């Protein structure tokens, strides 16, 4: 009779141990901070240097959009600037001529003033030459105002060149972050538009497991706390990782619909993010569970 009881009780004990070992404190899925890189200017994709699964560094030249038209616009602006500089030199030459005329008139003015004292000239002669000097002064002042217009024209051309240079810079698509290419949305040789997505990238060296804990569990959860993270290795075995709690929601929310049972979905829970070093096993969207250590 004792042997029979022993045989019956042993499976029950094993099942109880197994059930205890399989109990997790929270469940969730792995996430990563993804970045979608888009074209900022329209044109033909001359180069697309990334493919799904590639690992690249921040600043890597991932794509190049056709720049021919922008370069031609820059050449046109350079020609306009040269014309403006020529116009400035022409105005300076005009002013130089007026200044020379004024100098000669000033010399004559002094002569007439001396002659007037000696009675060899009339007041009208002096007034006439002073009138000519006044006209020359006005011509010089009027001509100098053209410098202001030319300076403004030069500023407009410089602003246009800066705008074109910025557009040219945007034709060179560089990765904003280091990471792994998750998806590509375009092919080399295609025509793209401004804002069209080219590829998606994420740093998957570390992933975040977003889980939900109840209010009763919350006092046991602390920022920086190390916990045991479990994922399925195969149908019968699990794989364990060490994770660190890096974020705890300050507000309760209803359990998301991804939780299977209706009883769980109507509960108020707190979202918690656990950062886990990825050895290549973890994938975005993979389910995982945690146990408090």
Order of alpha helices (4+ residues) and beta strands (2+ residues): alpha-beta-beta-beta-beta-beta-alpha-alpha-beta-beta-beta-beta-beta-alpha-beta-beta-beta-alpha-beta-beta
